[in-house]
Amino acid sequence: MERDTRAALPLAPPEKRYPPSAAEPVAPAERKRAATQKNEFISTLVESVSADELRNSVEALAAFHTRHTFSPLIGQAAEEIVSRFEAAGYTDVVRRTWTNAGHSADNVICTKPGTAAGRPVIIVCAHYDSRMADLNNTTARAPGADDNGSGVAAVLEIARLLAPVALASTLRFVAFSGEEQGLWGATEYAAELHATDGEAYRVVNLDMVGRPPADGSVTVERDLGNAVPGNDAASKAFAAVMAQAAADHTALPVMLGPIFASDYMPFEAHGDVTIGAYEGEGNPHYHETSDTPDTLDYGYLADVTRMTLATLLADARQAVG
């Protein structure tokens, strides 16, 4: 019988400013210099990440007056994301509706089939809804450039670059709505996946990755207990791959922190292996009208995107020539 994790999850509006424990600096192994064909391919693809493409996506999302989950504009924002996946060449792109407390909205799911059977499906996700400090204000200007246009832009850019690349693992690029209300879209999707198949999932979540802290670092988030402690070791190992990807392909200092208050939590509660990237504390525009595209650092966002893309290539491309 399916375990109903929804009742056990903290479905209150998430607060991303205050992690449950402090992030700590990590020193990955020295940057690898082996000039194998595989590494050259990965390096070339990772270097193709475009800050201009990222800015374009952030600006397109922030152009909506609001992307509040209860706003009529949320459907138009979903369609904008669909059109961008389709423009990258994907044909399996769907809007999947969820309903909670009398409200409905869509998750956007773009699937890239892998070439090998029996491998964990990798979900690369970010939420596209936005909000003001007053969660009940559905009409105020809420551009949500960093929270979380930045994460969605990174997912779209990774999908664009991977469109022509053969991968052993299946990837699902997912943009969630209802995150700001309490991870509603992600909770429904995680429950749906685990009710209908026996797949193993690995989840990479990007939430607020466009405005660097004072030290310019990125926080790689990994599972430290939570609902299912048995998936911690695999999460820490996956996070180590991401930390090494940052060392190999960027100059980003890396912090290690906990997963918390974002869309990976429902998947963790089902036993999936979850990690995330996060800029860390300190954005003064959090849930304010001032969270606009001009407040982001697109070089930093490009580096976080490179790190994430390299992580996926290291994991999903195994056994592909």
Residue, then its C-alpha position, 0 to 999 in steps of 0.5 A: m500500500e502506498r505510504d501517504t507522506r502528505a500528512a507527515l510533510p510540513l506543508a506550511p509556506p516554506e521559509k528559505r531564509y533560515p536553514p535548520s543548520a549552518a552551511e559549512p565550507v568544503a574543499p573538493a579534490e583539486r580540479k581534474r585535468a585529465a584530457t579524456q574525450k569524455n571530459e573534453f566533451i563535458s567541458t565544452l558543453v558546460e562552457s556553452v552555458s549562456a548568461d544571455e539565455l539565462r537573463n532572457s528566461v528570467e526577464a520573460l518570467a519576471a515580466f508577468h505582473t505576478r506568478h502567484t499560484f492563485s493568480p490567473l497569470i499562473g497559467q500563462a507563466a506555465e505556457e511560457i515555460v512549455s513554449r521554451f521547452e518546445a523551442a529547445g526541441y522537446t516533444d514530451v512536454v505536458r502541463r499536469t494539474w494538481t488541486n489543493a484546498g480548492h485551488s488548482a494549478d499546473n506543474v510543467i513536465c518535460t521528459k528526455p528519455g534515456t538510452a539505458a533501462g534500470r537506471p534512476v530517473i533524474i528529476v531536475c526541478a525548480h518552482y515557477d510561482s512567486r509571492m509577496a511578503d503577504l502570501n494572501n496578496t494575489t494581485a501585487r507586483a511579484p516579479g520573483a526574479d531570484d525566487n525563483g525565476s533564477g532556478v527555472a532559467a537554469v533548468l531551461e538552459i540545462a534542458r536546451l543544452l542537453a536536447p541533442v545529447a544522448l544520455a543513459s538516464t532519463l531526465r525529467f525537467v519539472a517546473f512546479s507551482g504551489e511551492e510558496q503555499g507549502l510545496w503543493g505541486a511537488t507533493e502531488y507530483a511525488a505522490e503520483l509518481h510513487a503511486t503509479d510506478g516503482e522507479a527510483y528517483r534522484v532529484v536536483n532542486l534549484d531554488m534561488v540561485g541568482r544572487p551571490p552572497a558576499d563570499g560568492s559561494v554556492t551552497v550544495e544541499r544534501d539530505l541530513g535525516n528528515a523523513v527517511p534517514g536511509n537515503d542520506a548516504a546516497s544524497k551525500a555522495f551525490a552532493a559530493v559529485m556536485a561539489q566536485a563539479a563546481a571545482d572542475h568547471t567554475a571558480l565558485p567556493v562551495m558550502l555544504g548545507p541541508i536540504f530544507a523548505s523547497d520542492y525536494m522535501p516531498f521526494e525525500a519523504h518517499g525515499d528518493v535521493t535529493i540534493g539542491a543548489y542554493e545561493g545562501e542567505g542574504n537576499p534583501h529582496y526576498h518576497e518583495t516587489s524589488d526582486t527584479p531581474d536587474t538585481l541578479d548576477y548572471g555570471y554567478l547564475a551561469d556558474v551555478t548552471r554549469m555546476t548543475l549541468a556538469t553534475l548531471l552529465a557525470d551521473a546521467r551520461q555513464a555508459v554513453g560513448 
